[in-house]
Amino acid sequence: MKTGDLSVGRVVHLVPRDGLGGVEAAVRSLRPEEHEDLTVFYMAGPSMKTPGRLFQPLSPTRTLNSPLVYWTALRGVLRARPEVLVCSLWRATLVGVLAKLLYPRLKLVVMIHATTIAHAPDRIITSMGCRVAAEVWCDSEASMEIAQRRFNREARVISFRVGVAVQARQKQPRRSLDFVYWGRHVHFKDVPRAVRLFNRVLVQHPEARLFIYGQEGPATADIRRAVKEAANPHAIRLMGAKPPGEYPDPISSCTFFLMTSKQEGMAVAVVEAMQLGLIPVVTPVGEIANYCKAGKNAILVGDDDQAVVEVIRVGASDKDRNRMSAAAVEWWTGAPDYSTDFRRAYSRLLAAKGLRAREQANG
């Protein structure tokens, strides 16, 4: 199968765009040598990976606000005629539903990446997609439970662990009260709350530092206002976007990963941080509540004052810091990563489709 001048696999994974979110990080972690049957289509914008057989941007110069993006994506899918189309996020699901209507033999898979619905278009289109999909896949147990209840469909979990190279874990001694966050500057991440929690630590420990990675976004102004409230605003640094898949200094010298999101699915950044040996200081939302265990491998943020007390206590104890850091790493040791588990899931669908075809041929 071909689209443009590039061959297309039997499976297409349709993604709205490449970027710095957890969905996009997981997709970029796909290893080409494991996915001869797969092609990733990005609907809009360029790919952070070199375009080729696996990663193909369909409208690299347009944004998702352009109607032509959706037409181009639909045309690309129909020209490719994959056996399986996996759609992540509601914009891709819209194209997937239309492709299924026009090409009924297509096996549509809808992927759910959150425990909440963003808005009415998300709710309507995701619901339609789940009705016509052959399967529904979810990024976590938390997302699966919500999806099954909300859309009345059976679903399966795909591992969203993005592997972190062992050599990236620690390059230098950790500073006991250094914190880091990486992720989007969007309101539901509630980075200002994280900053204000850090500000309380800073009052008692002027040596503490917070490093915030992420491109400027709708919440950046609120983050800057929270920074100005600090006893020493210079203790907080906005670092700009973190290179995908890289963990530059000063990340390796930090002890805590600080994120106070209001909602999450798998929370890929937290999973990455734990593999680096960072201790999560996090709100127990989405799947975080299932893999972050208070006092064992994480500090859970409910009441901010209590969280500050626990952070300072752990920061003062070499034994507790080392124990919790090791437990964070250990939690993900041996767990399948996204590239492997995603291949298993679509290979099972292809095998089932091939079996049915042989049964029909044999009468």
N, C-alpha and C positions, 0 to 999 in steps of 0.2 A: 504494500500500500504506500502511496506517496501523497504528500502535500507540499506544493512547491517543488523543490529539487531534492527534498530529504525523504528517506523512507520512514514509514510510520509503523509502529508495532501493532500487535493484535489487541493491545490494551492501551487506551489513552487516559491519562490523568489530566483533567481540565482544571486549571487554577486561575483565578481572576488576574493575579499579577505576582511578580516576585517582590520581595520586600524583607523587612526585618521582624515580622511576626513569627509566632511559633509554627503555624502551618507552613509558611514559606521555608523556615529553617529545616523542618522535617523533609520537605520535598527536595531541597538542595542536598540533603544527606544521602539521597539515593545513589548507589554505586553503579555506574554504567555497566561494569562487567557482570553484575547480577541480574540485569534487566534487558535481555535481548528482545523480549516481547512487549516492552513498555516504551511509550513516548509521553513526555509531559508537554502539554500545550499551555502556554501563558497567554491569556486573552488580551492583555494590554501591557504596554511598557516593555522595556528590555529585560532580559534575564541576567542575573548576577553571575551565572555560569556561562561558559562559552557555548553559544548555540551549536547544536549538532544533532546527532541522531536521537539522543535522550531528551534534551531540553530545546524546545522550539517556541520562540515568541511569535505570535500570530500577527499582532499589531504593535510593533515595538515603538512606534512614534506617537501612538495615541493613548489617551487615558480612558478609564472606565466610564467617564461621563459621555463618551462618544457613542451614539447608536451604532456606528459602523463597526465598533468592536464586537458587538453581539452578533451582527450579521456575519462578520468575518469568521468568528469562532464557530457559529453554526455551520457555515459553508465548509470550514476546515474539517469539522467532525464528519459531516456527510460525505465529503470527498475521501476521507481516510477510511470510512466504514470499518471502524474497529469492532471486534467482537464484544469487548467490554469497555464501557465509558465510566470512569470514576470522577465524580464531581465534588469539589471542595468549595464550601461557602455558597451563599444563595445566588450570587450572580452566575456562577458556573452551573448551578443546578437549574436555573432558568433555561440556559442553553441546552442542558441535558434533557429536560422535559420536552422541549421542542424537537430535539433530535430523535427522541424515542417515539414521538407521534409520527414523524416523517419516516422513520426507519425502525419499524416495530421489532425486527429481529435483534436489535441492539440490547445487550444486557446492561442496564443502567444501575450504577451504585452511587448512593448518596452518602457523603461523609459528614458527620456531625462533629463539630469541634468546640462546642460550648454547652453549658448547662442553662443558658438563657437565650431568649429570642431578642434580637437587636431592635426590630421594628416590624411594622405590618407587612412590608414586602418580604422580609425574611420569613415570617411566619407562614404567609400564604404560599410562597414558592417552595419552601422546604417541605411543607405539608403535601403539596402536589407531588413533589419529587419522591417522597417516601411512599406515596400511594402506587406509583407506577414503577418503582425501583425493584430490581431483582433482589437486591440486598441493601441493608443500611449498615454502614460501618461507623464506629465512634472512636474518638481519641482517648477514651478513658472509661472506667466503670461508672463514674459519676455522670458523664454525658450519655452513656448507654441507658442508665436507669431513667433519666429524664426523657430521652428520645422514645423509649418503649412506652412510657406512660403518656407522653404528649401526642405521639403520632400513631400509637397502637400498632407498632411493628416490632417484630423480633429484630435484634441487632447484634453485632459482634464487635469486640474491641480489637483495635489495631494498636500495637505498641508505638507510642510516640517518643520513645527514648532516642534522643540524638546522641550518638556515641561521642565521647570526648577522649582524645588521645591521652594516654597515661602521662606522657612527658609534659602535658599542659597543666598538670595539677598544681605543682608548687615549684617555683624557681628561686624563691628567697624566703627568709623567715617571715611569718605572719605577724602583723601588728594586731594586738589583742582587741582593739576597739576601732578597727577600720572596717567600713561597710561599703558595699557596692550594690548598685542596681543596674540592670540593663533591660531595655524593653521600650515599647512605644510611649510617647508622651500623649496619652489619650486619657479621658476623664475616668473611665472605669478602672484604670490601673491605680488611681488615687495616690500618685507619687507625692503630692503635697502632704498627705497624712504621714507618709514614710519620712519625709523631711522633718516634720514637726516632732515625730517620735525621736528621731536622731537628735533634734535640738535639745530635747530633755536630757539625753545622755551627755551631750556636749556641755551643758551647764555644770555637771558634776565632774566631767573628765575633759578638760580643754584639749587634750592630746588626740581626741577622737577625730576621725575624718570620714567623709562620705563622698563617694564618686558615683555620679549619675551618668550613665550612657544612654544615648537615644537621640534620634533626629528630632528637631523641633516639631511640635505638633500643637493640637488644640489646647493642651493642658500646660504648655511650657510657661506661659505667663503666670499661671497659678503656682507653678513650681518655683519660679523666680521670686514671687512674693513670699513664699514660705522660707526660702533661703535667706531673705533679708531679715526675717524675724530671729535668726540665729544669734546667739551671743557673739559668735565669730563667723560671719558669713564666708570668710576665706577658708574655713574648714570644710566647706562643701564645694565640690567642683563639678560643673557640667562639662562632660568630656566629649560631647558629640556622639555620633553613631559608632557603635562597636563593630569592627569588621566581622562579618558573619563567620562563625566557626573558629574565630581567633579570640584569645584571652590575654590581651597585652597587660604589661605592668601598668597600673598598680593592682590589677585584679589578683595576681598571685600572692600579694602581700596582705590581702584582706582576710578577715576571719568570718564575717557575716554577709549573707545576701539578704537584702532588705526589700520586701515587696508587700504592699498592703492593698492588693487589688480588692475591688468589690465583687468581681465575678471572674471566673476562669473556666477553662476546660481542663486540659492536661497541665498547662503552665510549663511549657517546654524550657523556658529560661531557668525555672527552679530546678528542673531535672538536670540541666547542664551544670548549674552551680553546685548541686550536691555531688556530682561526679568529680568536680574539682576539689572537693573537700570543704567547700564553704558551708557554714551552718545557716540554714534558712531562718529568717525572722519574718514570718508570713501570716497573712490571714488565712484561715482554713476554709477556703472556698473552692468549689469544683473538686477536681481530683486531688488537690493539695491535701485535703482533709484525710485522704486514704494513705498517702505515703509519707507525710510529715507527722511525726509522733512527738508530742510535747515532752521535753526533757530527755528524749532519747537521741533523735537526730535533728531536732528543730526546736525553735521557740515559736509558739503560736500566739498571734496577736488578737486578743479580744478586747480587754481593757488596756489602753495604752500605758497607763501608769504601772500596771503589773508587768507588762512586757518590758518596760524600761528596767524595772528592778531585776528581772530575770536576765536580761542582756548584761547588765553590769555585774551580776553575780557570776555568770559564765565567763565573762571577759576577765575576771580577776582570778580564775582558776585554770591553771595549765592542764590539770587532769581532766576537768570537764570539757574544755575546748578540744583537747585531743580525742577524747572519747566520742564526743558528738560529731566531730569532723570525720572520724573513721567510720562511725555508724552511717553517716550520710553517704559516703562512698560505697559502703557495703550493701546498702539497700538496692543499688542498681547493678551490682556485680552479678553477671550471668544472665541478666534480663535481655531478651531479644531487642534489637534496635529496629527503627522504622524501616530501613531498607530491607532487612530480612523478613520482617513480619508482613510488610506490604506485598512483597513478592509471593509469600506463602498464600496470602488471601486471594490474589487474583489468579495464581496458578491453579488453585482449587476450583475456581469458577471456570477457567479454561478447560480443565480436565473433565469437569462435569458436563460441559457443553459438548466436548468431543465424545464422551461416552454416550450421550443421548443421540448424537448424530450417527454413531456406529449402530446403536440399537435400532434406529429407524431404517438404516440401510439394510440391516439384516431381517427386516420385517417384524 
